[in-house]
Amino acid sequence: MAKLILTQEVTGLGAAGDIVEVRDGYARNYLLPRGYALTWTKGGEKDVERIRAARQAREIATVEEAQAIAEKLQAQPITIGVKSGESGRLFGTVGAAQVAEAVESAGLGSIDKRTVEIPERIKAVGNYTATVKLHADVTASLDLQVVAAR
């Protein structure tokens, strides 16, 4: 078992700044290469405090504020224009950063790209659903409309 400090939220495992124990292969092959975690050391407590402070600065302060933002996000679909071929297949994929930019450009506020989860890879024009974890208790569902950019 490997002891790690999470640098960002990992669904089903923990939030940024949490100290977790996972199997060696999961740590070596998934968490560490993607930058989701750091190896735990006795001197790593400073890192934990720094990561937790950064997480609190990014977090939405109250549940009520998070619920208000969630209602705005769920009220209308988010349109994302991307380059695509004639068959509707995209040149690349739509990622969390593009979703966060589209939310901001739609005038619905700014969200952290690390809180956006896209359950399936978006590789073609169409309608999709993504989730945004705004607060520990509040999750919003986003309707995404991926359209061909002209």
C-alpha positions as CSV (number, residue, x, y, z in Angstrom):
1,M,0.0,0.0,0.0
2,A,1.2,3.5,-0.9
3,K,0.5,6.5,1.3
4,L,-0.2,9.7,-0.8
5,I,-1.3,13.3,-0.5
6,L,-4.0,14.2,-3.1
7,T,-3.3,17.4,-5.0
8,Q,-6.8,17.6,-6.5
9,E,-10.1,15.9,-6.0
10,V,-10.4,12.2,-7.2
11,T,-13.9,10.9,-7.3
12,G,-14.4,8.0,-4.9
13,L,-11.0,8.6,-3.1
14,G,-10.9,12.1,-1.6
15,A,-10.4,15.8,-2.0
16,A,-7.2,17.9,-2.4
17,G,-5.0,17.8,0.7
18,D,-6.3,14.5,1.9
19,I,-3.9,11.8,2.9
20,V,-4.9,8.4,1.5
21,E,-3.6,4.9,1.3
22,V,-4.0,3.1,-2.1
23,R,-2.6,0.1,-3.8
24,D,0.9,0.5,-5.2
25,G,-0.2,0.0,-8.9
26,Y,-3.0,2.5,-8.6
27,A,-0.6,5.1,-7.2
28,R,2.3,4.3,-9.6
29,N,0.2,3.9,-12.8
30,Y,-2.6,6.4,-12.4
31,L,-2.4,9.0,-9.6
32,L,1.3,9.9,-9.7
33,P,1.7,10.2,-13.5
34,R,-1.4,12.4,-13.9
35,G,-0.3,14.7,-11.0
36,Y,-3.4,13.8,-8.9
37,A,-1.1,13.0,-5.9
38,L,2.3,13.3,-4.3
39,T,4.1,10.7,-2.3
40,W,3.6,11.2,1.4
41,T,6.7,12.0,3.5
42,K,7.1,13.2,7.1
43,G,8.0,16.7,5.8
44,G,4.9,16.6,3.6
45,E,2.7,18.2,6.2
46,K,3.6,21.6,4.9
47,D,2.4,20.5,1.5
48,V,-0.9,19.3,3.0
49,E,-1.5,22.7,4.6
50,R,-0.6,24.6,1.4
51,I,-2.9,22.4,-0.7
52,R,-5.8,22.7,1.8
53,A,-5.4,26.5,1.9
54,A,-5.5,26.7,-1.9
55,R,-8.6,24.4,-2.0
56,Q,-10.4,26.6,0.5
57,A,-9.6,29.7,-1.5
58,R,-11.1,28.1,-4.6
59,E,-14.2,26.7,-2.9
60,I,-17.5,28.4,-2.8
61,A,-18.1,29.7,0.7
62,T,-21.7,28.6,1.5
63,V,-24.1,25.9,0.5
64,E,-26.7,28.5,-0.4
65,E,-24.4,30.3,-2.8
66,A,-23.4,26.9,-4.4
67,Q,-27.1,26.1,-4.8
68,A,-27.8,29.4,-6.5
69,I,-25.0,28.8,-8.9
70,A,-26.2,25.3,-9.6
71,E,-29.7,26.6,-10.4
72,K,-28.2,29.0,-12.9
73,L,-26.1,26.3,-14.5
74,Q,-29.0,23.9,-14.8
75,A,-31.4,26.5,-16.2
76,Q,-29.9,26.6,-19.7
77,P,-27.8,24.4,-21.9
78,I,-24.1,25.4,-22.5
79,T,-23.1,25.7,-26.2
80,I,-19.6,24.8,-27.2
81,G,-18.4,25.5,-30.7
82,V,-15.6,23.3,-31.9
83,K,-13.9,22.4,-35.2
84,S,-15.3,19.2,-36.7
85,G,-15.3,17.3,-40.0
86,E,-18.2,17.0,-42.3
87,S,-19.5,13.9,-40.6
88,G,-19.7,15.7,-37.2
89,R,-16.6,14.1,-35.8
90,L,-14.4,16.5,-33.8
91,F,-10.8,17.2,-34.3
92,G,-9.8,16.2,-30.8
93,T,-12.1,16.1,-27.8
94,V,-14.0,18.5,-25.6
95,G,-12.4,18.7,-22.1
96,A,-13.2,20.2,-18.7
97,A,-11.2,23.4,-19.5
98,Q,-13.4,24.1,-22.6
99,V,-16.6,23.4,-20.5
100,A,-15.4,25.9,-17.9
101,E,-14.6,28.5,-20.5
102,A,-18.0,28.0,-22.2
103,V,-19.8,28.5,-18.8
104,E,-17.9,31.7,-18.2
105,S,-18.5,33.1,-21.7
106,A,-22.2,32.3,-21.4
107,G,-22.2,34.7,-18.4
108,L,-23.0,32.1,-15.8
109,G,-20.0,32.8,-13.6
110,S,-16.6,31.1,-13.4
111,I,-16.1,27.5,-12.3
112,D,-12.9,25.7,-11.6
113,K,-12.1,23.2,-14.4
114,R,-11.0,20.7,-11.8
115,T,-14.6,20.4,-10.5
116,V,-16.0,19.5,-14.0
117,E,-16.5,15.8,-14.6
118,I,-17.4,14.5,-18.1
119,P,-18.5,10.9,-17.9
120,E,-17.9,10.0,-21.6
121,R,-15.3,11.4,-24.0
122,I,-16.9,14.0,-26.3
123,K,-15.7,13.2,-29.8
124,A,-18.6,14.2,-32.0
125,V,-21.2,17.0,-32.3
126,G,-24.3,16.4,-30.2
127,N,-25.8,16.8,-26.7
128,Y,-24.0,15.6,-23.6
129,T,-24.2,15.9,-19.8
130,A,-21.4,16.9,-17.4
131,T,-21.4,17.4,-13.7
132,V,-19.9,20.2,-11.7
133,K,-19.1,19.7,-8.0
134,L,-19.6,23.2,-6.6
135,H,-19.5,22.3,-2.9
136,A,-19.1,19.2,-0.8
137,D,-23.0,18.9,-0.7
138,V,-23.9,20.5,-4.1
139,T,-23.5,19.0,-7.5
140,A,-24.9,20.6,-10.7
141,S,-25.7,18.8,-13.9
142,L,-24.8,20.7,-17.1
143,D,-26.4,20.1,-20.4
144,L,-23.8,20.6,-23.1
145,Q,-24.6,21.2,-26.8
146,V,-21.5,20.6,-28.9
147,V,-21.9,22.3,-32.3
148,A,-19.6,22.7,-35.3
149,A,-17.8,26.0,-35.3
150,R,-18.0,27.9,-38.6
